[in-house]
Amino acid sequence: MRLLHTMLRVGDLQRSIDFYTQVMGMQLLRTTERPEQKYSLAFVGYGRNPEQAEIELTYNHGVSSYELGTAYGHIALEVPDVAAACAKIRAAGGKVAREAGPVQGGATVIAFVTDPDGYKIELIERKA
């Protein structure tokens, strides 16, 4: 088994595509329109399956927001320099929810950013 993708329901598909491509530096990999079923999909990521897992952005026509609930945690991304990634994300219009710093009780440097729908994305520093 291997991880293929994570699906997030979004309230504005183009806004989310713009965030993940322009702010987070991902590529738009493919889109699917299902007008009869009233939904649209966009897959984004840093590479395609099978080498990389993807994020599936799902827009259900006519639904502009969702309750995130208390069960969802976050998506985690590896970056070589968390502080630099935060600065780049902020400069591109992204929202940094937790500044770069060590994880509680440890030394690993992390930060959190929030996408336009409120989903959290953890940045984890891993030096090459």
C-alpha positions as CSV (number, residue, x, y, z in Angstrom):
1,M,0.0,0.0,0.0
2,R,1.0,3.6,-0.5
3,L,-0.5,7.0,0.1
4,L,-2.1,8.5,-3.0
5,H,-3.8,11.7,-2.0
6,T,-5.6,13.6,0.7
7,M,-8.9,15.2,-0.2
8,L,-9.9,18.6,1.2
9,R,-13.4,20.2,0.5
10,V,-13.0,23.8,-0.4
11,G,-15.4,26.7,-0.7
12,D,-13.8,28.4,-3.8
13,L,-11.8,26.1,-6.1
14,Q,-9.8,28.8,-7.9
15,R,-8.9,30.5,-4.6
16,S,-7.6,27.2,-3.3
17,I,-5.7,26.4,-6.5
18,D,-4.1,29.9,-6.3
19,F,-3.1,29.3,-2.7
20,Y,-1.5,25.9,-3.2
21,T,0.3,26.9,-6.4
22,Q,1.2,30.5,-5.9
23,V,1.7,30.6,-2.1
24,M,2.8,27.0,-1.3
25,G,4.7,26.4,-4.6
26,M,2.8,23.3,-5.7
27,Q,1.8,22.5,-9.3
28,L,-1.7,22.1,-10.6
29,L,-1.5,18.5,-11.8
30,R,-5.0,18.0,-13.3
31,T,-8.6,19.0,-13.0
32,T,-11.9,17.2,-13.4
33,E,-15.3,18.8,-14.0
34,R,-18.5,16.8,-13.1
35,P,-21.3,19.3,-13.8
36,E,-24.0,16.6,-13.7
37,Q,-22.8,15.4,-10.3
38,K,-22.3,19.1,-9.2
39,Y,-18.6,18.9,-8.2
40,S,-15.2,19.9,-9.5
41,L,-11.8,18.6,-8.6
42,A,-8.2,19.9,-8.8
43,F,-5.2,17.9,-7.9
44,V,-2.1,19.8,-6.7
45,G,1.3,18.6,-5.5
46,Y,5.0,18.9,-5.8
47,G,5.0,15.9,-8.2
48,R,2.7,13.3,-9.5
49,N,1.8,9.8,-8.2
50,P,3.4,7.4,-7.8
51,E,6.5,9.4,-6.8
52,Q,4.6,11.9,-4.7
53,A,1.3,12.0,-2.8
54,E,-1.1,14.7,-4.0
55,I,-3.9,16.9,-2.5
56,E,-7.3,16.6,-4.1
57,L,-9.2,19.9,-3.8
58,T,-13.0,19.1,-4.1
59,Y,-15.5,21.9,-4.7
60,N,-19.1,20.9,-4.3
61,H,-21.1,23.3,-6.4
62,G,-23.0,25.8,-4.3
63,V,-21.2,25.1,-1.1
64,S,-19.0,28.1,0.0
65,S,-17.7,26.9,3.4
66,Y,-17.4,23.8,5.6
67,E,-17.2,23.2,9.4
68,L,-13.7,21.7,9.9
69,G,-14.6,19.9,13.0
70,T,-12.3,18.9,15.8
71,A,-11.0,15.6,14.3
72,Y,-8.9,17.1,11.4
73,G,-5.3,17.9,12.3
74,H,-3.0,19.1,9.5
75,I,-1.0,18.3,6.4
76,A,2.8,18.2,7.0
77,L,5.4,19.4,4.5
78,E,9.2,19.0,4.8
79,V,11.2,22.2,4.1
80,P,14.9,22.9,4.4
81,D,14.4,26.2,6.3
82,V,11.1,26.8,8.1
83,A,11.8,30.5,8.8
84,A,12.6,31.2,5.2
85,A,9.5,29.2,4.1
86,C,7.3,31.3,6.4
87,A,8.8,34.5,5.0
88,K,8.2,33.4,1.4
89,I,4.6,32.3,2.2
90,R,3.8,35.5,4.0
91,A,5.3,37.6,1.1
92,A,3.0,35.6,-1.3
93,G,-0.1,36.5,0.8
94,G,-0.3,33.4,2.9
95,K,-1.1,33.4,6.6
96,V,1.4,32.1,9.1
97,A,-0.5,30.8,12.1
98,R,2.5,29.8,14.2
99,E,6.0,31.2,13.6
100,A,9.0,29.0,13.1
101,G,10.4,27.6,16.4
102,P,11.1,24.3,18.2
103,V,8.2,21.9,18.8
104,Q,7.2,21.8,22.4
105,G,9.5,19.5,24.4
106,G,11.8,19.0,21.4
107,A,14.3,20.5,19.0
108,T,12.6,20.0,15.7
109,V,11.8,23.4,14.1
110,I,8.2,23.7,12.9
111,A,5.7,26.3,11.9
112,F,2.0,26.3,10.8
113,V,0.3,28.1,8.0
114,T,-3.4,28.2,7.2
115,D,-5.0,27.8,3.8
116,P,-8.0,30.0,2.7
117,D,-10.5,27.4,4.0
118,G,-8.8,27.2,7.4
119,Y,-6.9,24.0,6.9
120,K,-3.6,23.8,8.8
121,I,-0.3,23.0,7.1
122,E,2.7,22.1,9.3
123,L,6.2,23.0,8.0
124,I,8.8,20.7,9.4
125,E,12.5,21.6,9.0
126,R,14.7,18.9,7.6
127,K,18.2,19.8,6.6
128,A,19.6,17.8,3.6
